[in-house]
């Protein structure tokens, strides 16, 4: 048991907290990636806010992991309790975020995104070019596919074609912008969910090991008091 606890206790063997620090840094890098990709888009789809939250979460994880290392090194019961409580709160926060991301994948992509592209198509009918940004960005055509333009007897716009050359049939993008945008968002949500669950599992082990170390230090203190 003592050998198992020492994995958490000593810096040289404190692999778990180092791993959490690394994953926290990965989360920060992912948040920066989200912010950069959002900056490259003319339209903000809430990615700037999401990127900021992800970076903040990553920084919190790194700080808590470093604090956990120091608490283990000093064998401070108070610091270990603070660390355990902080990790539990962090786990609950990440569970909420992971559930929100999962819910967003199921409902948001099939609901708000659909409604958003329906609105864009209405604008397209009034003033051609409303979908041009998405067609250029995602290499797609129409809301559902090229048939959207055929139904309204409208020529396929150049934004639906590679290098804006629609004379070559193979240059025409056949996939609709709604499905392409859903894939774009779901890919980012999936990446966030995977990293979050890895962190949650690691943090659970970290909290358990911290509690075991706390119990060990507490029992050792009691034994020392008895000898005194």
Helices and strands as residue ranges (DSSP letters): H 2-9, G 11-13, H 15-39, H 47-74, H 77-103, I 104-108, H 112-126, H 132-138, H 147-151, G 158-160, G 162-164, G 169-171, H 177-227
